[in-house]
């Protein structure tokens, strides 16, 4: 329960800062620059490398499968060319020890007296390897279509005659969708490693490191829409509960989804996060030109903070 309440309290604390400190629009945008740097660091140093690792793992599994298929086809081709001795050859091959994936891969392309050019050279190479990246694209386009269909003031209102409140509202709702998916994934992932105390501790620190900034950014953006304090507070409270609830339900969810389902959730989170960072938060931070050096400096500081956490904290 320590993890549940610590994540919840950090999320609430981060979201309450913009509500109870009287900041103007200018101060909100300066602070949002640092939060955006945190998010960019998270997506490029944590989420996307996870997607790449999943794609590599699936690609290697597919490659091994393709190699075994190639050996099987090669055996049948040899048997087909032996006429009356084909059946004896098949019995001989069946009596040999089974070939492991690594051995099959090593010998799949060797010439055994028959033309193996007809074997598909790409057999198994890409079966699943592009899968994680496809889910990233689905996550990215999903947020875009949600914006285009359901959220007023998009797409894409930056500098095209839409007033600031409409633009901030669009940014806020898009960020809420993306961050909620990411927050749920983080809770489920934390639950999945609870049996490994060292990894669980590092992951908890990683979640705490940017949970407050996520809530802060949501509250800051929605505060700029003119929404009432009570409404923004309700959003902050609801969002703060997402990761803790994901943690509580994680064991059941991870069991139902399996490693493949968790990989899909991670890829979806990466896609939504990527869209929110590049298409919403960055344009929002810089749509007013004042304080440019401060904003750039804080943006880079946020990225460096996540790089440091990734390199030395194991995130």
Phi and psi in degrees as GROMACS dihedral restraints (atoms count N, CA, C in turn):
[ dihedral_restraints ]
;  ai    aj    ak    al  type     phi  dphi    fc
    3     4     5     6     1   -59.8    20    10
    4     5     6     7     1   -44.8    20    10
    6     7     8     9     1   -61.8    20    10
    7     8     9    10     1   -42.2    20    10
    9    10    11    12     1   -56.8    20    10
   10    11    12    13     1   -53.3    20    10
   12    13    14    15     1   -75.4    20    10
   13    14    15    16     1   -32.2    20    10
   15    16    17    18     1   -66.8    20    10
   16    17    18    19     1   -42.9    20    10
   18    19    20    21     1   -65.1    20    10
   19    20    21    22     1   -42.4    20    10
   21    22    23    24     1   -61.9    20    10
   22    23    24    25     1   -45.8    20    10
   24    25    26    27     1   -67.7    20    10
   25    26    27    28     1   -39.7    20    10
   27    28    29    30     1   -64.2    20    10
   28    29    30    31     1   -41.9    20    10
   30    31    32    33     1   -62.3    20    10
   31    32    33    34     1   -43.8    20    10
   33    34    35    36     1   -65.2    20    10
   34    35    36    37     1   -43.0    20    10
   36    37    38    39     1   -61.5    20    10
   37    38    39    40     1   -44.3    20    10
   39    40    41    42     1   -63.3    20    10
   40    41    42    43     1   -38.3    20    10
   42    43    44    45     1   -75.7    20    10
   43    44    45    46     1   -22.7    20    10
   45    46    47    48     1   -79.5    20    10
   46    47    48    49     1   -22.2    20    10
   48    49    50    51     1   -57.7    20    10
   49    50    51    52     1   -51.2    20    10
   51    52    53    54     1   -67.7    20    10
   52    53    54    55     1   -18.9    20    10
   54    55    56    57     1   -83.1    20    10
   55    56    57    58     1   -30.3    20    10
   57    58    59    60     1  -114.7    20    10
   58    59    60    61     1     1.5    20    10
   60    61    62    63     1  -113.9    20    10
   61    62    63    64     1   126.6    20    10
   63    64    65    66     1   -77.4    20    10
   64    65    66    67     1    90.6    20    10
   66    67    68    69     1  -105.5    20    10
   67    68    69    70     1   144.3    20    10
   69    70    71    72     1   -85.0    20    10
   70    71    72    73     1   177.6    20    10
   72    73    74    75     1   -58.5    20    10
   73    74    75    76     1   -38.6    20    10
   75    76    77    78     1   -65.1    20    10
   76    77    78    79     1   -44.7    20    10
   78    79    80    81     1   -66.3    20    10
   79    80    81    82     1   -37.3    20    10
   81    82    83    84     1   -59.9    20    10
   82    83    84    85     1   -43.4    20    10
   84    85    86    87     1   -69.1    20    10
   85    86    87    88     1   -35.6    20    10
   87    88    89    90     1   -64.7    20    10
   88    89    90    91     1   -45.8    20    10
   90    91    92    93     1   -65.9    20    10
   91    92    93    94     1   -35.5    20    10
   93    94    95    96     1   -64.6    20    10
   94    95    96    97     1   -27.4    20    10
   96    97    98    99     1   -61.6    20    10
   97    98    99   100     1   -42.4    20    10
   99   100   101   102     1   -65.7    20    10
  100   101   102   103     1   -43.6    20    10
  102   103   104   105     1   -60.9    20    10
  103   104   105   106     1   -39.5    20    10
  105   106   107   108     1   -64.4    20    10
  106   107   108   109     1   -38.0    20    10
  108   109   110   111     1   -61.6    20    10
  109   110   111   112     1   -40.5    20    10
  111   112   113   114     1   -59.3    20    10
  112   113   114   115     1   -45.5    20    10
  114   115   116   117     1   -66.5    20    10
  115   116   117   118     1   -42.0    20    10
  117   118   119   120     1   -62.0    20    10
  118   119   120   121     1   -42.6    20    10
  120   121   122   123     1   -61.7    20    10
  121   122   123   124     1   -40.1    20    10
  123   124   125   126     1   -64.4    20    10
  124   125   126   127     1   -43.9    20    10
  126   127   128   129     1   -73.5    20    10
  127   128   129   130     1   -37.9    20    10
  129   130   131   132     1   -89.2    20    10
  130   131   132   133     1   -22.4    20    10
  132   133   134   135     1  -103.8    20    10
  133   134   135   136     1   -15.9    20    10
  135   136   137   138     1  -122.4    20    10
  136   137   138   139     1   -57.8    20    10
  138   139   140   141     1   -71.9    20    10
  139   140   141   142     1   -53.5    20    10
  141   142   143   144     1   -64.2    20    10
  142   143   144   145     1   -39.1    20    10
  144   145   146   147     1   -59.8    20    10
  145   146   147   148     1   -34.4    20    10
  147   148   149   150     1   -64.3    20    10
  148   149   150   151     1   -40.1    20    10
  150   151   152   153     1   -64.4    20    10
  151   152   153   154     1   -43.3    20    10
  153   154   155   156     1   -62.2    20    10
  154   155   156   157     1   -39.9    20    10
  156   157   158   159     1   -64.5    20    10
  157   158   159   160     1   -40.7    20    10
  159   160   161   162     1   -64.5    20    10
  160   161   162   163     1   -41.0    20    10
  162   163   164   165     1   -64.8    20    10
  163   164   165   166     1   -41.0    20    10
  165   166   167   168     1   -64.0    20    10
  166   167   168   169     1   -43.0    20    10
  168   169   170   171     1   -61.7    20    10
  169   170   171   172     1   -45.0    20    10
  171   172   173   174     1   -67.1    20    10
  172   173   174   175     1   -37.8    20    10
  174   175   176   177     1   -64.6    20    10
  175   176   177   178     1   -40.0    20    10
  177   178   179   180     1   -66.6    20    10
  178   179   180   181     1   -39.6    20    10
  180   181   182   183     1   -63.0    20    10
  181   182   183   184     1   -41.6    20    10
  183   184   185   186     1   -66.8    20    10
  184   185   186   187     1   -35.3    20    10
  186   187   188   189     1   -64.7    20    10
  187   188   189   190     1   -43.5    20    10
  189   190   191   192     1   -62.7    20    10
  190   191   192   193     1   -41.4    20    10
  192   193   194   195     1   -62.2    20    10
  193   194   195   196     1   -41.8    20    10
  195   196   197   198     1   -66.0    20    10
  196   197   198   199     1   -34.5    20    10
  198   199   200   201     1   -66.6    20    10
  199   200   201   202     1   -41.6    20    10
  201   202   203   204     1   -63.0    20    10
  202   203   204   205     1   -41.4    20    10
  204   205   206   207     1   -61.2    20    10
  205   206   207   208     1   -40.5    20    10
  207   208   209   210     1   -62.8    20    10
  208   209   210   211     1   -41.2    20    10
  210   211   212   213     1   -63.6    20    10
  211   212   213   214     1   -43.1    20    10
  213   214   215   216     1   -61.5    20    10
  214   215   216   217     1   -43.1    20    10
  216   217   218   219     1   -64.8    20    10
  217   218   219   220     1   -40.1    20    10
  219   220   221   222     1   -61.7    20    10
  220   221   222   223     1   -40.9    20    10
  222   223   224   225     1   -61.3    20    10
  223   224   225   226     1   -44.4    20    10
  225   226   227   228     1   -65.3    20    10
  226   227   228   229     1   -36.6    20    10
  228   229   230   231     1   -64.9    20    10
  229   230   231   232     1   -40.7    20    10
  231   232   233   234     1   -64.4    20    10
  232   233   234   235     1   -42.2    20    10
  234   235   236   237     1   -62.7    20    10
  235   236   237   238     1   -38.4    20    10
  237   238   239   240     1   -63.8    20    10
  238   239   240   241     1   -25.7    20    10
  240   241   242   243     1   -92.2    20    10
  241   242   243   244     1     5.9    20    10
  243   244   245   246     1  -102.7    20    10
  244   245   246   247     1     1.4    20    10
  246   247   248   249     1    57.5    20    10
  247   248   249   250     1  -120.5    20    10
  249   250   251   252     1   -67.6    20    10
  250   251   252   253     1   -19.6    20    10
  252   253   254   255     1   -93.9    20    10
  253   254   255   256     1     6.1    20    10
  255   256   257   258     1   -60.2    20    10
  256   257   258   259     1   -43.7    20    10
  258   259   260   261     1   -67.1    20    10
  259   260   261   262     1   -38.4    20    10
  261   262   263   264     1   -62.8    20    10
  262   263   264   265     1   -39.5    20    10
  264   265   266   267     1   -63.8    20    10
  265   266   267   268     1   -41.0    20    10
  267   268   269   270     1   -63.5    20    10
  268   269   270   271     1   -41.6    20    10
  270   271   272   273     1   -62.8    20    10
  271   272   273   274     1   -40.0    20    10
  273   274   275   276     1   -62.5    20    10
  274   275   276   277     1   -45.6    20    10
  276   277   278   279     1   -62.9    20    10
  277   278   279   280     1   -37.6    20    10
  279   280   281   282     1   -66.7    20    10
  280   281   282   283     1   -26.8    20    10
  282   283   284   285     1   -79.4    20    10
  283   284   285   286     1   -13.5    20    10
  285   286   287   288     1   -74.4    20    10
  286   287   288   289     1   153.9    20    10
  288   289   290   291     1   -60.1    20    10
  289   290   291   292     1   149.0    20    10
  291   292   293   294     1   -65.1    20    10
  292   293   294   295     1   146.4    20    10
  294   295   296   297     1   -95.3    20    10
  295   296   297   298     1   125.1    20    10
  297   298   299   300     1   -73.2    20    10
  298   299   300   301     1   169.1    20    10
  300   301   302   303     1   -61.2    20    10
  301   302   303   304     1   -39.2    20    10
  303   304   305   306     1   -67.8    20    10
  304   305   306   307     1   -39.9    20    10
  306   307   308   309     1   -67.2    20    10
  307   308   309   310     1   -41.2    20    10
  309   310   311   312     1   -60.7    20    10
  310   311   312   313     1   -39.5    20    10
  312   313   314   315     1   -65.6    20    10
  313   314   315   316     1   -36.4    20    10
  315   316   317   318     1   -70.1    20    10
  316   317   318   319     1   -30.6    20    10
  318   319   320   321     1  -109.9    20    10
  319   320   321   322     1     0.8    20    10
  321   322   323   324     1   -59.6    20    10
  322   323   324   325     1   -34.3    20    10
  324   325   326   327     1   -98.3    20    10
  325   326   327   328     1     4.9    20    10
  327   328   329   330     1   -73.6    20    10
  328   329   330   331     1   150.0    20    10
  330   331   332   333     1   -86.4    20    10
  331   332   333   334     1   115.2    20    10
  333   334   335   336     1  -110.3    20    10
  334   335   336   337     1    37.5    20    10
  336   337   338   339     1    88.3    20    10
  337   338   339   340     1    11.4    20    10
  339   340   341   342     1  -142.5    20    10
  340   341   342   343     1   155.8    20    10
  342   343   344   345     1   -77.8    20    10
  343   344   345   346     1   112.2    20    10
  345   346   347   348     1   -99.4    20    10
  346   347   348   349     1    12.2    20    10
  348   349   350   351     1   -65.3    20    10
  349   350   351   352     1   -24.3    20    10
  351   352   353   354     1   -73.5    20    10
  352   353   354   355     1   -15.0    20    10
  354   355   356   357     1   -69.7    20    10
  355   356   357   358     1   134.2    20    10
  357   358   359   360     1   -61.5    20    10
  358   359   360   361     1   115.1    20    10
  360   361   362   363     1   -66.6    20    10
  361   362   363   364     1   -16.2    20    10
  363   364   365   366     1  -104.0    20    10
  364   365   366   367     1    12.2    20    10
  366   367   368   369     1   -57.3    20    10
  367   368   369   370     1   118.3    20    10
  369   370   371   372     1    82.2    20    10
  370   371   372   373     1    -7.9    20    10
  372   373   374   375     1   -67.0    20    10
  373   374   375   376     1   -39.3    20    10
  375   376   377   378     1  -115.7    20    10
  376   377   378   379     1     9.2    20    10
  378   379   380   381     1   -73.0    20    10
  379   380   381   382     1    95.7    20    10
  381   382   383   384     1   101.7    20    10
  382   383   384   385     1   -20.1    20    10
  384   385   386   387     1   -63.9    20    10
  385   386   387   388     1   -32.2    20    10
  387   388   389   390     1   -90.8    20    10
  388   389   390   391     1    -4.5    20    10
  390   391   392   393     1   -55.7    20    10
  391   392   393   394     1   -53.0    20    10
  393   394   395   396     1   -58.3    20    10
  394   395   396   397     1   -39.1    20    10
  396   397   398   399     1   -69.2    20    10
  397   398   399   400     1   -31.1    20    10
  399   400   401   402     1   -64.2    20    10
  400   401   402   403     1   -39.6    20    10
  402   403   404   405     1   -68.8    20    10
  403   404   405   406     1   -32.1    20    10
  405   406   407   408     1   -60.5    20    10
  406   407   408   409     1   -45.9    20    10
  408   409   410   411     1   -62.8    20    10
  409   410   411   412     1   -40.9    20    10
  411   412   413   414     1   -62.7    20    10
  412   413   414   415     1   -41.8    20    10
  414   415   416   417     1   -62.6    20    10
  415   416   417   418     1   -43.1    20    10
  417   418   419   420     1   -64.0    20    10
  418   419   420   421     1   -50.1    20    10
  420   421   422   423     1   -68.3    20    10
  421   422   423   424     1   -30.9    20    10
  423   424   425   426     1   -60.7    20    10
  424   425   426   427     1   -46.1    20    10
  426   427   428   429     1   -64.7    20    10
  427   428   429   430     1   -40.4    20    10
  429   430   431   432     1   -59.9    20    10
  430   431   432   433     1   -46.2    20    10
  432   433   434   435     1   -68.8    20    10
  433   434   435   436     1   -35.9    20    10
  435   436   437   438     1   -60.6    20    10
  436   437   438   439     1   -44.2    20    10
  438   439   440   441     1   -59.3    20    10
  439   440   441   442     1   -50.6    20    10
  441   442   443   444     1   -63.1    20    10
  442   443   444   445     1   -34.5    20    10
  444   445   446   447     1   -95.4    20    10
  445   446   447   448     1   -40.9    20    10
  447   448   449   450     1  -108.9    20    10
  448   449   450   451     1   -19.0    20    10
  450   451   452   453     1  -108.2    20    10
  451   452   453   454     1   121.3    20    10
  453   454   455   456     1   -69.5    20    10
  454   455   456   457     1   153.4    20    10
  456   457   458   459     1    89.5    20    10
  457   458   459   460     1     3.4    20    10
  459   460   461   462     1  -115.6    20    10
  460   461   462   463     1  -174.3    20    10
  462   463   464   465     1  -110.6    20    10
  463   464   465   466     1   119.6    20    10
  465   466   467   468     1  -137.4    20    10
  466   467   468   469     1   120.6    20    10
  468   469   470   471     1   -83.1    20    10
  469   470   471   472     1     2.4    20    10
  471   472   473   474     1   -67.5    20    10
  472   473   474   475     1   106.9    20    10
  474   475   476   477     1    79.1    20    10
  475   476   477   478     1    18.6    20    10
  477   478   479   480     1  -120.9    20    10
  478   479   480   481     1    37.6    20    10
  480   481   482   483     1    93.8    20    10
  481   482   483   484     1    -8.3    20    10
  483   484   485   486     1   -78.9    20    10
  484   485   486   487     1   142.2    20    10
  486   487   488   489     1   -74.3    20    10
  487   488   489   490     1   167.2    20    10
  489   490   491   492     1   -62.0    20    10
  490   491   492   493     1   -38.1    20    10
  492   493   494   495     1   -65.1    20    10
  493   494   495   496     1   -40.5    20    10
  495   496   497   498     1   -64.1    20    10
  496   497   498   499     1   -42.7    20    10
  498   499   500   501     1   -65.0    20    10
  499   500   501   502     1   -44.8    20    10
  501   502   503   504     1   -63.3    20    10
  502   503   504   505     1   -36.8    20    10
  504   505   506   507     1   -63.9    20    10
  505   506   507   508     1   -44.2    20    10
  507   508   509   510     1   -62.0    20    10
  508   509   510   511     1   -44.0    20    10
  510   511   512   513     1   -61.8    20    10
  511   512   513   514     1   -43.7    20    10
  513   514   515   516     1   -62.3    20    10
  514   515   516   517     1   -46.5    20    10
  516   517   518   519     1   -68.3    20    10
  517   518   519   520     1   -38.9    20    10
  519   520   521   522     1   -63.6    20    10
  520   521   522   523     1   -43.0    20    10
  522   523   524   525     1   -63.9    20    10
  523   524   525   526     1   -39.0    20    10
  525   526   527   528     1   -61.7    20    10
  526   527   528   529     1   -43.1    20    10
  528   529   530   531     1   -62.6    20    10
  529   530   531   532     1   -51.2    20    10
  531   532   533   534     1   -64.1    20    10
  532   533   534   535     1   -44.5    20    10
  534   535   536   537     1   -69.6    20    10
  535   536   537   538     1   -31.8    20    10
  537   538   539   540     1   -65.9    20    10
  538   539   540   541     1   -44.3    20    10
  540   541   542   543     1   -60.4    20    10
  541   542   543   544     1   -44.6    20    10
  543   544   545   546     1   -63.7    20    10
  544   545   546   547     1   -42.1    20    10
  546   547   548   549     1   -64.4    20    10
  547   548   549   550     1   -41.1    20    10
  549   550   551   552     1   -63.6    20    10
  550   551   552   553     1   -43.7    20    10
  552   553   554   555     1   -60.8    20    10
  553   554   555   556     1   -40.8    20    10
  555   556   557   558     1   -62.6    20    10
  556   557   558   559     1   -42.1    20    10
  558   559   560   561     1   -63.9    20    10
  559   560   561   562     1   -43.9    20    10
  561   562   563   564     1   -64.2    20    10
  562   563   564   565     1   -41.9    20    10
  564   565   566   567     1   -64.5    20    10
  565   566   567   568     1   -39.6    20    10
  567   568   569   570     1   -63.9    20    10
  568   569   570   571     1   -40.1    20    10
  570   571   572   573     1   -63.5    20    10
  571   572   573   574     1   -34.6    20    10
  573   574   575   576     1   -69.3    20    10
  574   575   576   577     1   -21.6    20    10
  576   577   578   579     1  -111.0    20    10
  577   578   579   580     1    15.7    20    10
  579   580   581   582     1   -61.2    20    10
  580   581   582   583     1   -27.2    20    10
  582   583   584   585     1   -74.0    20    10
  583   584   585   586     1   -14.1    20    10
  585   586   587   588     1  -110.2    20    10
  586   587   588   589     1    93.5    20    10
  588   589   590   591     1   -59.9    20    10
  589   590   591   592     1   -39.4    20    10
  591   592   593   594     1   -65.0    20    10
  592   593   594   595     1   -47.8    20    10
  594   595   596   597     1   -65.6    20    10
  595   596   597   598     1   -40.7    20    10
  597   598   599   600     1   -62.3    20    10
  598   599   600   601     1   -39.0    20    10
  600   601   602   603     1   -64.6    20    10
  601   602   603   604     1   -42.9    20    10
  603   604   605   606     1   -65.0    20    10
  604   605   606   607     1   -42.4    20    10
  606   607   608   609     1   -65.9    20    10
  607   608   609   610     1   -37.6    20    10
  609   610   611   612     1   -61.7    20    10
  610   611   612   613     1   -44.4    20    10
  612   613   614   615     1   -61.6    20    10
  613   614   615   616     1   -38.8    20    10
  615   616   617   618     1   -62.9    20    10
  616   617   618   619     1   -43.2    20    10
  618   619   620   621     1   -65.4    20    10
  619   620   621   622     1   -44.8    20    10
  621   622   623   624     1   -63.6    20    10
  622   623   624   625     1   -32.4    20    10
  624   625   626   627     1   -61.9    20    10
  625   626   627   628     1   -33.3    20    10
  627   628   629   630     1  -122.4    20    10
  628   629   630   631     1     1.3    20    10
  630   631   632   633     1   -63.3    20    10
  631   632   633   634     1   -44.3    20    10
  633   634   635   636     1   -62.7    20    10
  634   635   636   637     1   -37.9    20    10
  636   637   638   639     1   -69.5    20    10
  637   638   639   640     1   -34.3    20    10
  639   640   641   642     1   -62.4    20    10
  640   641   642   643     1   -48.7    20    10
  642   643   644   645     1   -63.5    20    10
  643   644   645   646     1   -40.2    20    10
  645   646   647   648     1   -59.1    20    10
  646   647   648   649     1   -46.4    20    10
  648   649   650   651     1   -63.8    20    10
  649   650   651   652     1   -43.3    20    10
  651   652   653   654     1   -61.4    20    10
  652   653   654   655     1   -46.9    20    10
  654   655   656   657     1   -64.2    20    10
  655   656   657   658     1   -39.7    20    10
  657   658   659   660     1   -64.0    20    10
  658   659   660   661     1   -44.3    20    10
  660   661   662   663     1   -67.4    20    10
  661   662   663   664     1   -46.2    20    10
  663   664   665   666     1   -68.3    20    10
  664   665   666   667     1   -27.8    20    10
  666   667   668   669     1   -65.1    20    10
  667   668   669   670     1   -31.2    20    10
  669   670   671   672     1   -78.0    20    10
  670   671   672   673     1    -7.1    20    10
  672   673   674   675     1   -85.9    20    10
  673   674   675   676     1    -8.4    20    10
  675   676   677   678     1    86.8    20    10
  676   677   678   679     1     7.3    20    10
  678   679   680   681     1   -64.1    20    10
  679   680   681   682     1   150.3    20    10
  681   682   683   684     1   -65.5    20    10
  682   683   684   685     1   154.5    20    10
  684   685   686   687     1   -60.4    20    10
  685   686   687   688     1   -38.8    20    10
  687   688   689   690     1   -65.4    20    10
  688   689   690   691     1   -37.6    20    10
  690   691   692   693     1   -67.5    20    10
  691   692   693   694     1   -44.4    20    10
  693   694   695   696     1   -64.4    20    10
  694   695   696   697     1   -39.7    20    10
  696   697   698   699     1   -61.7    20    10
  697   698   699   700     1   -40.6    20    10
  699   700   701   702     1   -61.1    20    10
  700   701   702   703     1   -41.2    20    10
  702   703   704   705     1   -64.3    20    10
  703   704   705   706     1   -41.8    20    10
  705   706   707   708     1   -62.9    20    10
  706   707   708   709     1   -44.6    20    10
  708   709   710   711     1   -62.6    20    10
  709   710   711   712     1   -46.9    20    10
  711   712   713   714     1   -61.1    20    10
  712   713   714   715     1   -44.9    20    10
  714   715   716   717     1   -65.3    20    10
  715   716   717   718     1   -37.8    20    10
  717   718   719   720     1   -63.8    20    10
  718   719   720   721     1   -24.7    20    10
  720   721   722   723     1   -84.0    20    10
  721   722   723   724     1   -13.2    20    10
  723   724   725   726     1   -62.0    20    10
  724   725   726   727     1   -52.4    20    10
  726   727   728   729     1   -65.0    20    10
  727   728   729   730     1   -46.3    20    10
  729   730   731   732     1   -58.5    20    10
  730   731   732   733     1   -39.6    20    10
  732   733   734   735     1   -68.4    20    10
  733   734   735   736     1   -36.7    20    10
  735   736   737   738     1   -61.5    20    10
  736   737   738   739     1   -35.9    20    10
  738   739   740   741     1   -65.1    20    10
  739   740   741   742     1   -45.1    20    10
  741   742   743   744     1   -64.1    20    10
  742   743   744   745     1   -41.8    20    10
  744   745   746   747     1   -88.4    20    10
  745   746   747   748     1    -0.9    20    10
  747   748   749   750     1   -60.2    20    10
  748   749   750   751     1   -41.7    20    10
  750   751   752   753     1   -63.0    20    10
  751   752   753   754     1   -41.7    20    10
  753   754   755   756     1   -69.7    20    10
  754   755   756   757     1   -43.2    20    10
  756   757   758   759     1   -64.5    20    10
  757   758   759   760     1   -46.4    20    10
  759   760   761   762     1   -65.0    20    10
  760   761   762   763     1   -33.5    20    10
  762   763   764   765     1   -66.7    20    10
  763   764   765   766     1   -38.7    20    10
  765   766   767   768     1   -72.4    20    10
  766   767   768   769     1   -41.7    20    10
  768   769   770   771     1   -80.5    20    10
  769   770   771   772     1   -35.9    20    10
  771   772   773   774     1    75.0    20    10
  772   773   774   775     1   178.9    20    10
  774   775   776   777     1   -64.0    20    10
  775   776   777   778     1   -33.9    20    10
  777   778   779   780     1   -65.5    20    10
  778   779   780   781     1   -40.5    20    10
  780   781   782   783     1   -66.6    20    10
  781   782   783   784     1   -40.4    20    10
  783   784   785   786     1   -63.6    20    10
  784   785   786   787     1   -39.0    20    10
  786   787   788   789     1   -62.0    20    10
  787   788   789   790     1   -39.9    20    10
  789   790   791   792     1   -64.2    20    10
  790   791   792   793     1   -44.6    20    10
  792   793   794   795     1   -60.2    20    10
  793   794   795   796     1   -42.9    20    10
  795   796   797   798     1   -62.1    20    10
  796   797   798   799     1   -42.4    20    10
  798   799   800   801     1   -66.1    20    10
  799   800   801   802     1   -41.3    20    10
  801   802   803   804     1   -61.5    20    10
  802   803   804   805     1   -43.4    20    10
  804   805   806   807     1   -61.6    20    10
  805   806   807   808     1   -41.1    20    10
  807   808   809   810     1   -61.9    20    10
  808   809   810   811     1   -42.8    20    10
  810   811   812   813     1   -64.8    20    10
  811   812   813   814     1   -45.2    20    10
  813   814   815   816     1   -65.9    20    10
  814   815   816   817     1   -41.1    20    10
  816   817   818   819     1   -64.1    20    10
  817   818   819   820     1   -41.8    20    10
  819   820   821   822     1   -60.9    20    10
  820   821   822   823     1   -44.8    20    10
  822   823   824   825     1   -63.3    20    10
  823   824   825   826     1   -47.0    20    10
  825   826   827   828     1   -61.1    20    10
  826   827   828   829     1   -43.1    20    10
  828   829   830   831     1   -65.4    20    10
  829   830   831   832     1   -52.1    20    10
  831   832   833   834     1   -82.8    20    10
  832   833   834   835     1   -32.7    20    10
  834   835   836   837     1  -101.5    20    10
  835   836   837   838     1   -15.6    20    10
  837   838   839   840     1  -120.5    20    10
  838   839   840   841     1   -59.8    20    10
  840   841   842   843     1   -68.7    20    10
  841   842   843   844     1   -46.9    20    10
  843   844   845   846     1   -60.2    20    10
  844   845   846   847     1   -49.8    20    10
  846   847   848   849     1   -60.4    20    10
  847   848   849   850     1   -34.6    20    10
  849   850   851   852     1   -66.1    20    10
  850   851   852   853     1   -41.6    20    10
  852   853   854   855     1   -62.6    20    10
  853   854   855   856     1   -39.4    20    10
  855   856   857   858     1  -107.2    20    10
  856   857   858   859     1    14.5    20    10
  858   859   860   861     1   -75.2    20    10
  859   860   861   862     1   -17.2    20    10
  861   862   863   864     1  -106.1    20    10
  862   863   864   865     1   134.8    20    10
  864   865   866   867     1   -82.7    20    10
  865   866   867   868     1   -14.2    20    10
  867   868   869   870     1   -68.6    20    10
  868   869   870   871     1   155.4    20    10
  870   871   872   873     1    61.4    20    10
  871   872   873   874     1    28.4    20    10
  873   874   875   876     1   -54.9    20    10
  874   875   876   877     1   -49.8    20    10
  876   877   878   879     1   -60.1    20    10
  877   878   879   880     1   -39.5    20    10
  879   880   881   882     1   -62.8    20    10
  880   881   882   883     1   -44.4    20    10
  882   883   884   885     1   -64.5    20    10
  883   884   885   886     1   -44.2    20    10
  885   886   887   888     1   -62.4    20    10
  886   887   888   889     1   -43.9    20    10
  888   889   890   891     1   -61.3    20    10
  889   890   891   892     1   -44.5    20    10
  891   892   893   894     1   -69.4    20    10
  892   893   894   895     1   -35.4    20    10
  894   895   896   897     1   -60.7    20    10
  895   896   897   898     1   -48.2    20    10
  897   898   899   900     1   -65.6    20    10
  898   899   900   901     1   -35.7    20    10
  900   901   902   903     1   -62.8    20    10
  901   902   903   904     1   -40.0    20    10
  903   904   905   906     1   -63.3    20    10
  904   905   906   907     1   -42.1    20    10
  906   907   908   909     1   -64.0    20    10
  907   908   909   910     1   -43.2    20    10
  909   910   911   912     1   -62.8    20    10
  910   911   912   913     1   -39.2    20    10
  912   913   914   915     1   -60.2    20    10
  913   914   915   916     1   -43.4    20    10
  915   916   917   918     1   -71.0    20    10
  916   917   918   919     1   -34.1    20    10
  918   919   920   921     1   -63.5    20    10
  919   920   921   922     1   -43.0    20    10
  921   922   923   924     1   -62.9    20    10
  922   923   924   925     1   -45.2    20    10
  924   925   926   927     1   -62.8    20    10
  925   926   927   928     1   -37.4    20    10
  927   928   929   930     1   -70.4    20    10
  928   929   930   931     1   -41.6    20    10
  930   931   932   933     1   -78.4    20    10
  931   932   933   934     1   -38.2    20    10
  933   934   935   936     1  -112.9    20    10
  934   935   936   937     1   -10.9    20    10
  936   937   938   939     1  -107.9    20    10
  937   938   939   940     1    -3.8    20    10
  939   940   941   942     1    76.1    20    10
  940   941   942   943     1    16.7    20    10
